[in-house]
Amino acid sequence: MPKKQNLIYTCSQCGFNSGKWVGKCPECGEWNSFSEVTTSFSPSKNTNKNIPIEHLPNITMKPDNRLKTNVKEFDNVMGGGIVPGSLILLGGEPGIGKSTLLLQLSEKLTQYGSILYNNGEESSHQIKLRSQRLAIAEENILLMDSTDLSDIEKAFLNTSPIGAIIDSVQTVYNPTVQGLPASLTQIKEGANLFLKLAKKNHHFIFLIGHVTKDGQIAGPKSLEHIVDVVLYLEGDRHHSFRILRSYKNRFGSTDEIGIFQMTQNGFEEVSNPSKYFIQDFNPQSYGTTLTAIYEGSRPLIVEIQALVSQTHFNYPKRLVDGTELNKAQKLIAILEKVTGLILFQSDVYINITGGIFIKEPGVELSILVAIYSSFKKTHLKKPMILIGEVGLSGEIRGVNGIVNRVSEAIKLGIDTIVIPEKNLRELSIQQKKIDIIPVKTIQDVLDKLF
């Protein structure tokens, strides 16, 4: 039967489909994001196929033979290694090091077989130059630089690699499908093809994805729904520190993070990230504090900096780097309400050093004390770790993972730790031998520390 064609309108931000054009997407709220997409399909006759149905207890499980890269930070994020047959999406800002990381991992994975590396943005000579700079053993790494999906599929089937890397998914397209490269239709077409190749041949495939100005993987979110694993490479490109974070993982936890440092020789694992974060900490400076955060299953010690200065404008500035602006505004309001400080006449700048971004509530007490210290132009009596969530009425709430946070502080030689009183009973006798300061309220904190 002839193919039927339908004209639909698709949101370029969230993938929502509509039978008519609308100005504002009812799904994501974006304006002027709909574009025409022509879909075609061939009606098929009912062949009355017998689809096999099995009882769940009768399904036999295959052994979980994960492919290990021997890069501990990466393997932990993946849940112990790469699962054969998985489709993995890696996103990150331009220049953050996505291509460099996957090229280094390719060398590690050649122990299992050949790796097909397709780059639609650079030539094979450029990849060769990068591999020489990184001193990568190039044996069993197959290079091609095509943007045609059919060419990539043929190369994948002919070479039968253990895995493939597509750099990037926004550059490949199917000439027989309507739409420009990087359009929603082409990205879905490419993602579905790579998903079929990965599942059918039981080989893994990495997709490198561009990100939008909001930090989301372009494509849009529909691309993340198709793949098995979504990884983000985070960090400030002007710092050497990088965090590999999992936002979706069908084969493992999404709580783990990998910590790397970008050097001239590529990515190197960071064995003691806490020491890296506080290497320039000066305890005699006002407006600086230390806190212990929890990223994945590991604690990290980071430095908080705050600067409070008199404003010369009608509206004071609130600039935050490394955490959420709403969190900082909330803490400023609590500090004004509970202590009576007049901060509406002052600009407040907050910075978390090292280029890391923190969302967890355990950092709130440290930020609040840093603001108070800068406003009063006084510093803490000695280096200490401040841990706790701050409630709207000024109470200090408990946090999770307090035992591991305290242990990380002890490893770095810090023997004074401020914690919520509710967490005190969780500590062991050995941990209580150091100077543990339990606190209930903000006023309790200020009375004991200043």
C-alpha positions as CSV (number, residue, x, y, z in Angstrom):
1,M,0.0,0.0,0.0
2,P,1.2,3.6,-0.6
3,K,2.7,5.6,2.2
4,K,0.6,8.0,4.0
5,Q,1.9,11.4,5.0
6,N,0.9,13.5,8.0
7,L,1.9,17.0,8.8
8,I,2.4,17.7,12.5
9,Y,4.0,20.4,14.6
10,T,6.7,19.5,17.1
11,C,8.2,21.5,19.9
12,S,12.0,21.8,19.5
13,Q,12.5,22.0,23.2
14,C,10.5,19.1,24.7
15,G,9.3,17.1,21.6
16,F,5.6,17.7,22.3
17,N,3.5,17.0,19.1
18,S,0.5,19.0,18.1
19,G,-1.9,18.7,15.1
20,K,-1.8,22.5,14.7
21,W,0.7,25.3,15.3
22,V,0.5,27.0,18.7
23,G,2.5,29.9,20.0
24,K,3.2,28.5,23.4
25,C,4.0,24.8,24.1
26,P,1.5,23.4,26.5
27,E,4.1,20.9,27.8
28,C,7.2,23.0,28.5
29,G,5.9,26.5,28.2
30,E,8.4,27.6,25.5
31,W,7.2,30.3,23.0
32,N,7.6,30.0,19.2
33,S,9.2,26.6,19.4
34,F,6.9,24.6,17.1
35,S,8.0,23.6,13.6
36,E,6.4,21.6,10.8
37,V,7.4,17.9,10.6
38,T,6.1,15.6,7.9
39,T,5.7,12.0,8.9
40,S,5.1,9.1,6.6
41,F,4.3,5.5,7.3
42,S,3.1,2.4,5.4
43,P,0.0,0.7,6.7
44,S,0.8,-3.0,7.2
45,K,-1.7,-5.8,7.0
46,N,-2.4,-7.8,10.1
47,T,-0.3,-10.9,9.8
48,N,-1.6,-12.5,13.0
49,K,1.9,-13.1,14.3
50,N,2.2,-15.1,17.5
51,I,4.1,-12.9,19.9
52,P,5.9,-15.0,22.5
53,I,4.7,-14.4,26.1
54,E,6.7,-15.8,29.0
55,H,6.2,-16.0,32.7
56,L,8.6,-13.7,34.6
57,P,10.0,-16.6,36.8
58,N,10.8,-18.6,33.6
59,I,13.1,-15.9,32.1
60,T,16.8,-16.9,32.5
61,M,19.3,-14.2,33.3
62,K,22.5,-13.8,31.4
63,P,25.7,-13.0,33.5
64,D,26.4,-9.3,33.9
65,N,29.7,-9.2,32.0
66,R,30.5,-5.5,32.2
67,L,33.4,-4.1,30.3
68,K,35.8,-2.4,32.7
69,T,37.9,0.5,31.5
70,N,40.1,0.3,34.6
71,V,39.5,4.0,35.1
72,K,38.0,3.7,38.6
73,E,36.2,7.1,38.5
74,F,34.4,6.2,35.3
75,D,33.6,2.6,36.1
76,N,32.0,3.7,39.4
77,V,29.7,6.2,37.6
78,M,28.7,3.4,35.2
79,G,27.9,1.1,38.1
80,G,30.9,-1.2,37.7
81,G,31.6,-0.9,33.9
82,I,29.9,-0.6,30.6
83,V,27.1,-3.0,29.9
84,P,27.3,-4.5,26.4
85,G,24.3,-3.5,24.2
86,S,23.9,-0.1,26.0
87,L,23.4,3.3,24.4
88,I,25.2,6.0,26.4
89,L,24.8,9.8,26.0
90,L,27.5,12.1,27.1
91,G,26.8,15.8,27.3
92,G,28.7,18.9,28.4
93,E,29.6,22.4,27.4
94,P,31.9,23.0,24.4
95,G,35.5,22.6,25.3
96,I,34.9,20.8,28.5
97,G,36.7,17.6,27.3
98,K,34.0,15.2,26.0
99,S,36.0,14.0,23.0
100,T,39.2,13.8,25.0
101,L,37.7,11.7,27.7
102,L,36.1,9.2,25.2
103,L,39.3,9.0,23.2
104,Q,41.2,8.0,26.3
105,L,38.5,5.5,27.2
106,S,38.7,4.0,23.7
107,E,42.3,3.0,24.4
108,K,41.3,1.3,27.6
109,L,38.4,-0.6,25.9
110,T,40.5,-1.9,23.0
111,Q,41.5,-4.8,25.2
112,Y,38.0,-6.3,24.4
113,G,38.1,-5.5,20.6
114,S,38.2,-2.7,18.1
115,I,36.4,0.7,18.7
116,L,34.8,2.6,15.8
117,Y,35.2,6.3,16.3
118,N,33.1,8.5,14.0
119,N,33.6,12.2,14.1
120,G,31.3,14.4,12.1
121,E,32.9,17.7,13.4
122,E,36.6,17.0,12.9
123,S,38.7,15.1,10.4
124,S,40.6,11.9,11.1
125,H,43.9,13.9,10.9
126,Q,42.7,16.1,13.8
127,I,41.8,13.0,15.9
128,K,45.3,11.6,15.0
129,L,46.9,14.8,16.4
130,R,44.9,14.6,19.6
131,S,45.8,10.9,20.1
132,Q,49.5,11.8,19.7
133,R,49.2,14.6,22.2
134,L,47.6,12.2,24.7
135,A,50.1,9.4,23.9
136,I,47.3,7.0,23.1
137,A,48.0,3.6,21.6
138,E,46.0,3.7,18.4
139,E,45.9,0.0,17.6
140,N,42.2,-1.3,17.3
141,I,40.8,2.3,17.1
142,L,39.0,2.7,13.7
143,L,38.4,6.3,12.5
144,M,35.9,7.6,10.1
145,D,34.5,11.1,9.6
146,S,31.0,10.7,8.0
147,T,27.7,12.4,8.8
148,D,25.6,10.0,6.8
149,L,23.7,7.5,9.0
150,S,23.7,4.8,6.3
151,D,27.5,5.0,6.0
152,I,28.0,4.7,9.7
153,E,25.6,1.7,9.9
154,K,27.5,0.0,7.0
155,A,30.9,0.6,8.7
156,F,29.5,-0.7,12.0
157,L,28.2,-3.9,10.5
158,N,31.3,-4.5,8.3
159,T,33.9,-3.9,11.0
160,S,31.9,-5.5,13.9
161,P,33.6,-3.4,16.7
162,I,33.1,-4.1,20.4
163,G,31.7,-0.5,20.6
164,A,31.3,2.8,18.8
165,I,31.6,6.5,19.5
166,I,29.5,9.0,17.6
167,D,30.9,12.6,17.9
168,S,28.4,14.2,17.8
169,V,24.8,12.9,17.4
170,Q,23.7,16.4,16.2
171,T,25.9,16.2,13.1
172,V,24.7,12.9,11.7
173,Y,21.5,12.7,9.5
174,N,19.5,10.5,7.2
175,P,19.3,12.0,3.7
176,T,16.0,10.2,3.0
177,V,14.3,11.8,6.0
178,Q,13.0,15.4,5.9
179,G,14.8,17.9,8.1
180,L,18.2,19.5,8.5
181,P,21.0,18.0,10.7
182,A,20.4,18.6,14.4
183,S,16.6,19.0,13.9
184,L,14.3,17.0,16.1
185,T,13.4,14.6,13.4
186,Q,17.0,13.8,12.4
187,I,18.2,13.4,16.0
188,K,15.4,11.0,16.8
189,E,16.2,9.1,13.6
190,G,19.8,8.8,14.5
191,A,19.2,7.9,18.2
192,N,16.7,5.1,17.2
193,L,19.2,3.7,14.6
194,F,22.0,3.6,17.1
195,L,19.7,2.0,19.7
196,K,18.8,-0.7,17.3
197,L,22.4,-1.4,16.4
198,A,23.4,-1.5,20.1
199,K,20.7,-3.9,21.1
200,K,20.8,-6.2,18.1
201,N,24.6,-6.6,18.0
202,H,25.1,-6.4,21.8
203,H,27.7,-3.7,21.5
204,F,27.9,-0.4,23.3
205,I,27.6,3.0,21.6
206,F,28.6,6.4,23.0
207,L,26.7,9.5,21.7
208,I,28.3,12.9,22.3
209,G,25.6,15.5,22.6
210,H,25.7,19.3,22.4
211,V,24.1,21.4,25.2
212,T,21.9,24.5,25.0
213,K,22.6,27.8,26.7
214,D,20.6,26.5,29.7
215,G,23.0,23.5,30.1
216,Q,20.5,20.9,28.7
217,I,21.4,18.4,26.1
218,A,20.1,19.7,22.7
219,G,17.8,17.4,20.9
220,P,15.7,17.9,23.2
221,K,14.7,15.8,26.2
222,S,13.3,13.1,24.0
223,L,16.9,12.1,23.2
224,E,17.5,11.4,26.9
225,H,14.5,9.2,27.0
226,I,15.8,6.9,24.3
227,V,19.2,6.1,25.6
228,D,20.1,3.8,28.5
229,V,22.6,6.1,30.3
230,V,22.9,9.9,30.4
231,L,26.2,11.3,31.6
232,Y,27.2,15.0,32.0
233,L,30.7,16.3,32.1
234,E,30.6,19.3,34.4
235,G,33.0,22.0,35.5
236,D,34.4,25.4,34.7
237,R,36.4,25.2,31.5
238,H,38.8,27.7,33.0
239,H,39.6,25.3,35.9
240,S,41.2,21.9,35.5
241,F,38.7,20.2,37.7
242,R,35.9,18.1,36.0
243,I,33.0,16.1,37.4
244,L,31.4,13.2,35.5
245,R,27.8,12.8,36.8
246,S,25.2,10.3,35.9
247,Y,21.6,11.6,35.5
248,K,20.1,8.4,34.2
249,N,21.4,4.8,34.4
250,R,19.3,1.8,33.7
251,F,22.1,-0.5,34.9
252,G,23.2,1.2,38.1
253,S,22.9,4.1,40.5
254,T,22.6,7.7,39.6
255,D,24.2,8.8,42.9
256,E,27.9,8.3,41.9
257,I,30.2,10.9,40.4
258,G,33.6,10.7,38.9
259,I,36.2,13.3,39.6
260,F,39.0,14.1,37.1
261,Q,41.6,16.8,36.5
262,M,42.4,18.0,33.0
263,T,46.1,18.1,32.3
264,Q,48.3,18.4,29.2
265,N,48.2,14.6,29.0
266,G,44.4,14.4,29.1
267,F,42.2,13.4,32.0
268,E,43.7,12.1,35.2
269,E,41.8,10.7,38.2
270,V,41.8,12.8,41.4
271,S,42.6,10.6,44.3
272,N,42.0,13.2,47.0
273,P,39.6,15.9,45.7
274,S,39.0,17.4,49.2
275,K,42.6,18.4,49.4
276,Y,42.4,20.0,46.0
277,F,39.3,22.1,46.9
278,I,40.8,23.6,50.0
279,Q,44.5,24.0,49.0
280,D,44.3,27.8,49.0
281,F,42.1,28.1,52.1
282,N,43.2,30.9,54.5
283,P,41.5,30.6,57.9
284,Q,42.5,34.2,58.8
285,S,40.3,35.7,56.1
286,Y,36.9,36.8,57.1
287,G,34.0,35.6,55.0
288,T,35.6,32.1,54.4
289,T,34.4,28.8,55.8
290,L,34.7,25.1,55.1
291,T,31.9,22.5,54.7
292,A,31.6,18.8,54.0
293,I,29.2,18.0,51.2
294,Y,28.0,14.7,50.0
295,E,28.3,13.9,46.2
296,G,27.2,10.4,45.2
297,S,28.6,8.1,47.9
298,R,31.6,10.2,48.8
299,P,32.1,13.2,51.1
300,L,34.0,16.3,49.8
301,I,35.5,19.2,51.8
302,V,35.0,22.5,50.0
303,E,35.6,26.2,50.7
304,I,32.8,28.8,50.8
305,Q,33.6,32.4,50.2
306,A,31.3,35.4,50.9
307,L,31.7,39.1,50.4
308,V,29.3,41.6,51.8
309,S,29.9,45.2,50.8
310,Q,27.9,48.4,50.9
311,T,25.7,48.9,47.8
312,H,25.6,52.1,45.8
313,F,22.4,51.3,44.0
314,N,18.7,51.1,44.9
315,Y,18.7,47.4,44.6
316,P,21.5,45.4,46.2
317,K,23.2,42.7,44.1
318,R,23.0,39.0,45.0
319,L,25.6,37.2,42.9
320,V,26.2,33.5,43.4
321,D,28.7,31.1,41.8
322,G,28.6,27.4,42.7
323,T,25.1,27.1,44.2
324,E,21.5,28.2,43.6
325,L,20.6,31.9,43.8
326,N,17.3,31.0,45.6
327,K,19.3,29.2,48.3
328,A,21.4,32.3,48.9
329,Q,18.5,34.7,49.0
330,K,16.7,32.4,51.5
331,L,19.7,32.3,53.8
332,I,20.1,36.1,53.6
333,A,16.4,36.6,54.6
334,I,16.8,34.1,57.5
335,L,19.9,35.9,58.7
336,E,18.2,39.3,58.7
337,K,15.1,37.9,60.5
338,V,16.9,35.9,63.2
339,T,19.9,38.1,64.0
340,G,18.6,41.6,63.0
341,L,21.5,42.2,60.5
342,I,20.7,44.9,57.9
343,L,21.7,43.3,54.6
344,F,19.3,45.1,52.3
345,Q,21.8,47.9,52.0
346,S,24.6,45.6,51.1
347,D,25.7,43.6,48.0
348,V,26.3,40.0,48.7
349,Y,28.6,37.8,46.6
350,I,28.9,34.0,47.3
351,N,31.5,31.7,45.7
352,I,32.2,28.0,46.1
353,T,35.8,27.5,45.0
354,G,37.0,24.9,42.6
355,G,34.3,25.2,39.9
356,I,31.9,22.7,41.6
357,F,28.1,23.3,41.8
358,I,26.3,22.3,45.0
359,K,22.6,21.8,45.5
360,E,22.5,19.8,48.7
361,P,21.1,21.5,51.9
362,G,24.0,20.5,54.1
363,V,26.0,23.5,52.8
364,E,23.6,26.1,54.1
365,L,25.0,26.6,57.5
366,S,28.5,27.2,56.1
367,I,27.2,29.8,53.6
368,L,25.2,31.6,56.3
369,V,28.2,31.8,58.7
370,A,30.4,33.0,55.8
371,I,28.0,35.9,55.1
372,Y,27.9,36.8,58.8
373,S,31.7,36.7,59.0
374,S,32.1,39.0,56.1
375,F,29.5,41.5,57.3
376,K,31.1,41.6,60.8
377,K,34.6,41.6,59.4
378,T,35.7,38.8,61.7
379,H,37.0,35.3,61.1
380,L,36.5,32.1,63.0
381,K,38.8,31.3,65.8
382,K,40.4,28.3,64.0
383,P,39.8,26.1,60.9
384,M,36.6,24.1,61.3
385,I,33.9,22.3,59.2
386,L,30.3,23.6,59.4
387,I,27.6,21.1,58.4
388,G,23.8,21.6,58.6
389,E,20.6,22.6,56.9
390,V,19.1,25.9,58.0
391,G,15.3,26.0,58.6
392,L,13.2,29.1,57.9
393,S,12.7,29.8,61.6
394,G,16.5,29.6,62.3
395,E,16.7,26.0,63.4
396,I,19.7,23.8,62.3
397,R,18.3,20.6,60.8
398,G,20.1,17.3,60.5
399,V,21.8,16.0,57.3
400,N,22.5,12.6,55.9
401,G,25.9,10.9,55.8
402,I,27.2,12.7,58.8
403,V,29.6,9.9,59.8
404,N,31.4,9.9,56.4
405,R,31.5,13.7,56.4
406,V,33.2,13.8,59.8
407,S,35.6,11.1,58.8
408,E,36.6,13.0,55.7
409,A,37.3,16.1,57.8
410,I,39.5,14.0,60.2
411,K,41.5,12.7,57.3
412,L,42.4,16.2,56.4
413,G,43.5,17.0,59.9
414,I,40.6,19.2,60.9
415,D,39.6,18.5,64.5
416,T,36.8,21.0,65.0
417,I,33.4,20.3,63.4
418,V,30.0,22.0,63.8
419,I,27.1,19.7,63.3
420,P,23.4,19.7,64.0
421,E,22.6,18.4,67.4
422,K,20.2,15.8,65.9
423,N,23.2,14.1,64.2
424,L,25.3,13.8,67.3
425,R,24.1,10.4,68.3
426,E,25.1,8.9,64.9
427,L,28.9,9.5,65.6
428,S,31.1,6.8,67.0
429,I,33.1,7.2,70.2
430,Q,36.4,7.7,68.2
431,Q,34.8,10.5,66.2
432,K,33.5,12.2,69.3
433,K,37.1,12.4,70.7
434,I,37.7,15.4,68.4
435,D,36.0,18.8,69.1
436,I,32.4,18.3,68.0
437,I,30.2,21.3,68.4
438,P,26.5,20.4,68.3
439,V,24.1,23.3,67.5
440,K,20.4,23.8,67.5
441,T,19.8,27.3,66.1
442,I,21.5,30.1,64.3
443,Q,21.9,32.1,67.4
444,D,23.4,29.1,69.1
445,V,26.0,28.8,66.2
446,L,26.9,32.5,66.4
447,D,27.3,32.5,70.2
448,K,29.6,29.5,70.1
449,L,31.8,30.5,67.1
450,F,32.1,34.3,67.6
